[in-house]
Amino acid sequence: MPKDRIILLSDCQSFYASVEKAAHPEYKDRPVAVGDPTRMNGIVLAACPIAKAYGVTTASRVGEALTKCPELVVIRPRMSTYIKVSLLISEIYHNYTDLVEAYSIDEQFLDVTGSLSFFGGDLQEIIHSIQQHVMLSTGVWTRVGIGPTKILAKMANNFAKKREGGIFRLDYDNLDKELWPLPVNEMFMVAGRMTKNFYRMGIITIGDIARMELGEFKQRMRTTMGKQSDIQAEYYWQTARGIDPSPVVTGIRHQIKSVGHGKALRWNLYTRLPEIEVVLLELVIEVCQRARKYRYMGATVSIAVSETDGDKSNSYSRQMTLPEPSSLTHEVAAAAYRLFVDNWTGMPISRLAISISHLTDDSVMQLTLFDDRIRTYNRERAIDHIKTRYGSRALIRASSLLESGVALERAEQIGGHYK
């Protein structure tokens, strides 16, 4: 990618909490966090800057947050509202460039290279205009990282979060001064395990990677992680040097590789197979419905299970290949049930997830002698249509009305959180 590209990564500060403070002006000067106020063991999804000053952090427990900040206002999340605000912000960005790519619900890339001259050529003025436009429209403050590539814009955003004006630029001429002295764990996509691997190689800072020749870095990676690490080595080496050929593109960035759903469970309620089977079936129904929406069938069914008895914990995942690719509920459910029964240790279940992968187009399917698969698909698609039009509660299996069912609860949620 040419060095003269101008790419922004615009990030919404404390997004969920900012939306709630905008909706509740009475909380303007109070510490606010988003979470379930009825569940002290639930997690904080977002905290405003005032709350963070008290030590309230994202992913901390609600009860712990209230201990640190007794005046904390905990507001139940409204995911549908956050999605609407995110889409509104995306529309605002499109006023400045047609190249807008969503990275997450609160982060979006903008390529303003082509539109810079239209706005007078003053990049700082454009960014200030974007920030004020979003703030006045939504009450959300944005921080903007600038770079010639997406990876540099993303890492520049980390600097922007610490600047009063919320703007920072990383270019090839200031990497050695600004980025390379940072600890290696602050490099994009480097988590705890990878940090330990780098430490074992004697790599402490981002610059330690960037100053090496690629061949030398690959050799160090192979010594520590094996021959299969060459792709990772090239990725981290390019990241340290700010190399990223990927353009800012609108729409879906990649083809779906799998379709899945999972659910965290109150382990003391899921100790017997009949209760667990209800949730397993509900998850399969959601997975198959979503696969049919995108016109996919899956050849492989996978389950992921977490078990606990309060003292010991255990997690595992298993998969099996279906005789024919499918997104029919009864076929996927039979495979998922078999995988679970064959591998369950008998401990209570704290989390259960189902997915199908190795996806193929469902416009062509294998017929069988004993089942009318086309008729079954048509029936399930008719059910999908009713649920899409009238809501997922419009048609529900009787088993979901049992105490162990979670389908009704999930119908009120988006991504595991309340709408």
C-alpha positions in Angstrom: 0.0 0.0 0.0 1.4 3.5 -0.9 2.8 5.5 2.0 0.6 8.4 1.3 -2.6 6.7 2.2 -4.4 8.5 5.1 -6.4 6.0 7.2 -8.2 6.7 10.4 -9.3 4.3 13.2 -12.1 6.1 15.0 -12.9 4.6 18.4 -15.8 5.5 20.7 -14.8 6.2 24.3 -16.5 3.9 26.8 -19.2 3.4 24.1 -22.0 1.7 26.0 -21.5 3.9 29.1 -21.3 7.0 26.9 -24.6 6.1 25.2 -26.3 5.7 28.6 -24.9 9.0 29.9 -26.3 10.7 26.8 -29.7 9.1 27.5 -29.6 10.1 31.2 -28.3 13.7 31.5 -28.9 13.5 35.3 -25.9 11.1 35.4 -23.6 13.6 33.6 -21.3 14.1 36.6 -21.7 10.7 38.2 -19.8 7.4 37.7 -21.7 5.1 35.4 -21.1 1.5 34.4 -23.1 -0.8 32.1 -23.9 -4.2 33.6 -26.8 -6.1 35.2 -27.4 -4.4 38.5 -29.3 -7.5 39.8 -26.3 -9.8 39.4 -23.4 -9.0 41.7 -21.3 -11.7 39.9 -22.1 -10.3 36.5 -19.4 -8.4 34.6 -19.1 -4.7 33.8 -19.4 -4.2 30.1 -18.3 -0.6 30.1 -17.4 2.1 32.5 -17.3 5.9 32.0 -14.1 7.8 32.7 -15.4 9.0 36.1 -16.0 5.4 37.1 -12.6 4.3 35.8 -10.9 6.9 38.0 -12.3 4.9 41.0 -10.7 1.7 39.6 -13.8 0.3 37.9 -12.7 -1.6 34.8 -14.3 -3.5 32.0 -14.8 -7.2 32.8 -14.7 -6.6 36.6 -17.5 -8.0 38.7 -20.5 -5.7 39.4 -20.2 -6.3 43.2 -16.4 -5.6 43.1 -17.1 -2.3 41.1 -19.7 -1.2 43.7 -17.2 -1.9 46.5 -14.6 0.3 44.8 -17.2 3.0 44.0 -20.3 2.9 46.2 -21.8 5.8 44.2 -21.6 3.9 41.0 -24.7 3.9 38.8 -25.1 0.5 37.2 -27.4 0.5 34.2 -28.7 -2.6 32.5 -27.3 -3.0 28.9 -29.5 -2.2 25.9 -27.8 -3.9 23.0 -30.3 -2.9 20.3 -29.8 0.7 21.2 -26.0 0.4 21.0 -26.3 -1.2 17.6 -28.6 1.6 16.4 -26.1 4.3 17.7 -23.2 2.4 16.0 -25.0 2.4 12.7 -25.8 6.1 13.1 -22.1 6.9 13.7 -21.3 4.9 10.6 -23.7 7.1 8.6 -21.9 10.1 10.0 -18.5 8.8 8.8 -20.0 8.3 5.3 -20.4 12.0 5.1 -16.6 12.3 5.0 -15.7 9.2 2.9 -17.3 6.3 1.2 -14.6 4.0 2.4 -15.8 3.1 5.9 -15.1 -0.4 7.4 -16.6 -1.5 10.7 -14.0 -3.2 12.9 -16.2 -3.6 15.9 -19.4 -2.1 17.3 -17.4 1.0 18.5 -14.4 1.1 16.1 -14.4 1.9 12.4 -11.7 2.5 9.8 -12.0 5.4 7.4 -9.8 6.0 4.4 -10.0 9.8 3.8 -7.2 9.9 1.2 -9.5 10.7 -1.7 -11.8 13.1 0.2 -9.0 15.2 1.9 -8.8 17.8 -0.9 -12.6 18.1 -0.9 -12.5 19.3 2.7 -9.7 21.8 2.1 -6.7 19.5 2.7 -6.6 20.1 6.5 -6.6 16.6 8.1 -6.9 18.0 11.7 -9.9 20.0 10.7 -11.6 17.0 9.2 -11.0 14.9 12.3 -12.2 17.7 14.6 -15.3 18.0 12.4 -15.9 14.2 12.7 -15.5 14.2 16.4 -17.9 17.1 16.9 -20.4 15.7 14.5 -20.5 12.4 16.4 -20.5 14.1 19.8 -23.4 16.4 18.9 -25.4 13.6 17.3 -24.9 10.9 19.9 -23.2 12.3 22.9 -20.2 9.9 22.3 -16.6 11.2 22.2 -14.4 9.6 19.6 -10.6 9.1 19.6 -8.8 8.9 16.3 -5.6 7.1 15.3 -4.0 8.1 12.0 -1.7 6.1 9.8 -0.7 5.1 6.3 -2.0 1.6 6.9 -4.8 0.1 8.9 -2.5 -1.6 11.4 -0.7 1.7 12.1 -4.0 3.6 12.5 -5.1 0.9 15.0 -2.0 1.2 17.0 -2.0 5.0 16.8 -5.4 4.9 18.3 -3.9 3.5 21.5 -1.8 6.7 21.7 -4.8 8.8 20.9 -6.7 7.5 23.9 -4.0 9.1 26.2 -4.1 12.4 24.4 -6.3 15.3 25.5 -7.6 15.9 22.0 -8.0 12.2 21.3 -5.9 12.4 18.1 -2.5 10.8 17.3 -0.6 9.9 14.1 1.9 7.1 13.5 3.9 7.3 10.3 6.9 5.5 9.0 9.2 8.4 10.1 8.2 8.2 13.8 7.8 4.5 14.4 11.3 4.2 15.9 10.5 7.1 18.3 6.9 6.4 19.3 6.1 2.7 18.7 9.3 0.7 18.9 10.2 1.6 22.5 6.9 0.1 23.8 6.8 -3.3 25.5 6.1 -6.1 23.1 2.8 -7.0 24.8 1.5 -3.6 23.6 1.8 -4.7 20.0 -1.5 -5.4 18.3 -2.6 -9.1 18.6 0.1 -10.0 21.2 -1.5 -11.6 24.2 -0.1 -13.1 27.4 1.1 -16.5 25.9 2.8 -14.8 23.0 4.4 -12.3 25.3 6.0 -15.1 27.2 7.3 -16.7 24.0 8.8 -13.4 23.0 10.5 -13.0 26.4 12.0 -16.5 26.0 13.5 -15.3 22.7 15.0 -12.2 24.4 12.4 -9.9 22.7 11.3 -7.2 25.1 10.1 -4.3 23.0 8.3 -3.9 19.6 11.5 -2.5 18.2 13.4 -5.7 19.0 11.2 -7.4 16.4 11.2 -4.5 13.9 15.0 -4.1 13.8 15.6 -7.8 13.0 15.8 -9.1 9.5 12.8 -11.3 8.8 14.9 -14.4 8.3 16.5 -14.1 11.7 13.1 -13.5 13.4 11.7 -16.6 11.7 14.6 -18.6 12.9 14.1 -17.5 16.5 10.3 -18.3 16.2 11.1 -21.7 14.9 13.5 -22.5 17.7 10.9 -21.5 20.3 7.6 -22.5 18.6 8.4 -25.0 15.8 8.5 -24.8 12.0 4.8 -24.1 11.7 5.4 -20.6 13.2 6.6 -19.0 9.9 3.3 -17.4 9.1 3.0 -16.0 12.6 6.6 -14.7 12.4 5.9 -12.8 9.2 2.7 -11.3 10.6 4.3 -10.0 13.8 7.4 -8.7 11.8 5.1 -6.8 9.4 3.0 -5.5 12.3 6.1 -4.1 14.1 7.1 -2.3 10.9 3.6 -1.1 10.2 3.2 -3.1 7.0 -0.4 -3.9 6.1 -1.5 -4.2 2.5 -5.2 -4.6 3.3 -7.4 -1.8 2.1 -10.4 -0.2 3.9 -13.4 -1.9 2.4 -17.1 -1.6 3.0 -19.4 -4.5 3.7 -18.6 -8.0 4.9 -14.8 -8.5 5.1 -14.7 -12.2 4.7 -16.7 -15.3 4.0 -18.3 -17.0 7.0 -16.3 -20.1 8.0 -18.5 -21.4 10.7 -21.8 -20.7 12.4 -22.2 -21.2 16.1 -23.9 -20.2 19.4 -23.0 -20.6 23.0 -24.5 -20.0 26.4 -23.0 -19.5 29.8 -25.1 -21.5 32.3 -25.7 -21.5 36.1 -23.9 -24.8 36.7 -25.9 -25.8 39.8 -29.0 -25.9 37.6 -27.5 -28.2 34.9 -26.5 -31.3 36.6 -28.7 -33.9 34.8 -28.9 -34.9 31.1 -32.6 -33.9 30.7 -31.9 -30.3 31.7 -28.7 -30.1 29.5 -30.5 -31.7 26.5 -33.0 -28.8 26.5 -30.3 -26.2 26.1 -28.4 -28.2 23.6 -31.4 -28.5 21.4 -32.1 -24.7 21.7 -28.6 -23.9 20.6 -28.8 -26.2 17.7 -32.1 -24.5 16.6 -30.4 -21.1 16.6 -27.3 -22.4 14.8 -29.4 -24.1 12.0 -31.7 -21.0 11.7 -28.7 -18.7 11.2 -27.0 -21.1 8.7 -30.2 -21.3 6.6 -30.4 -17.5 6.7 -27.0 -17.3 5.0 -27.9 -20.3 2.8 -25.2 -22.6 4.2 -25.0 -26.2 5.3 -22.3 -27.6 7.5 -20.4 -30.8 7.1 -18.9 -30.8 10.6 -20.7 -30.4 13.9 -18.7 -29.3 17.0 -19.5 -28.9 20.7 -17.6 -27.0 23.3 -18.3 -27.8 27.0 -17.2 -26.3 30.3 -17.9 -28.3 33.4 -17.5 -27.4 37.1 -18.6 -28.6 40.5 -17.6 -25.4 42.2 -14.1 -26.7 43.0 -12.9 -28.5 40.0 -13.3 -27.3 36.4 -12.9 -29.0 33.0 -13.3 -27.8 29.4 -13.2 -29.7 26.1 -14.4 -29.6 22.6 -15.3 -32.4 20.2 -16.4 -32.6 16.6 -17.7 -35.1 14.1 -18.4 -35.2 10.3 -22.0 -35.6 9.2 -22.9 -38.2 6.5 -24.1 -35.2 4.4 -23.7 -31.4 4.9 -26.8 -30.2 6.8 -28.5 -27.3 8.5 -31.6 -29.3 9.4 -32.3 -29.2 13.2 -32.9 -32.9 13.7 -29.7 -34.0 11.9 -27.4 -31.5 13.6 -29.1 -32.1 17.0 -28.5 -35.9 16.7 -24.8 -35.4 16.1 -24.4 -32.8 18.9 -26.3 -35.0 21.4 -24.1 -38.0 20.5 -20.9 -35.9 20.9 -22.1 -34.6 24.3 -23.2 -38.0 25.7 -20.0 -39.7 24.6 -17.8 -37.2 26.2 -19.6 -35.8 29.3 -17.9 -36.7 32.6 -21.1 -36.1 34.6 -20.0 -32.8 36.2 -22.5 -29.9 36.1 -22.3 -27.8 33.0 -21.3 -24.1 33.1 -21.1 -23.4 29.4 -22.3 -25.1 26.3 -21.6 -24.1 22.6 -22.6 -25.7 19.3 -21.2 -24.8 15.8 -21.2 -26.2 12.3 -18.3 -25.7 9.9 -16.9 -26.7 6.5 -19.8 -24.8 5.0 -21.2 -25.3 1.6 -24.0 -23.6 -0.4 -27.4 -25.2 0.4 -28.8 -24.7 -3.1 -27.6 -28.2 -3.9 -28.2 -31.0 -1.4 -27.9 -34.8 -1.3 -31.2 -36.6 -1.4 -31.8 -39.8 0.7 -34.1 -42.8 0.2 -35.8 -42.5 3.5 -36.2 -38.8 4.3 -37.7 -36.0 2.2 -35.0 -33.5 3.0 -36.3 -30.8 0.6 -39.7 -30.9 2.3 -38.0 -30.7 5.7 -35.9 -27.7 4.6 -39.0 -25.9 3.3 -40.8 -26.5 6.6 -37.9 -25.2 8.6 -37.5 -22.1 6.3 -41.2 -21.4 6.8 -40.6 -21.4 10.6 -37.6 -19.1 10.1 -39.8 -16.7 8.2 -42.3 -16.6 11.0 -39.7 -16.0 13.6 -38.0 -13.3 11.5 -41.3 -11.4 11.0 -42.8 -11.8 14.4 -39.9 -12.5 16.7 -38.2 -15.6 18.0 -40.9 -16.1 20.6 -43.6 -16.6 17.9 -42.8 -20.3 17.6 -41.0 -22.1 20.4 -40.6 -25.7 21.3 -42.5 -27.0 24.4 -39.3 -28.1 26.0 -38.1 -24.5 26.1 -40.9 -23.8 28.6 -39.3 -26.0 31.1 -37.3 -24.4 33.9 -34.0 -25.5 32.3 -34.9 -23.7 29.0 -33.1 -20.6 28.0 -34.7 -19.8 24.7 -37.2 -17.3 26.1 -34.4 -15.5 28.0 -32.2 -15.4 24.8 -35.2 -14.0 22.8 -34.8 -10.9 25.0 -31.1 -10.6 24.3 -28.6 -9.7 21.6 -25.2 -11.3 21.8 -26.0 -12.6 25.3 -27.0 -9.2 26.6 -30.4 -7.6 27.0 -31.7 -5.7 24.0 
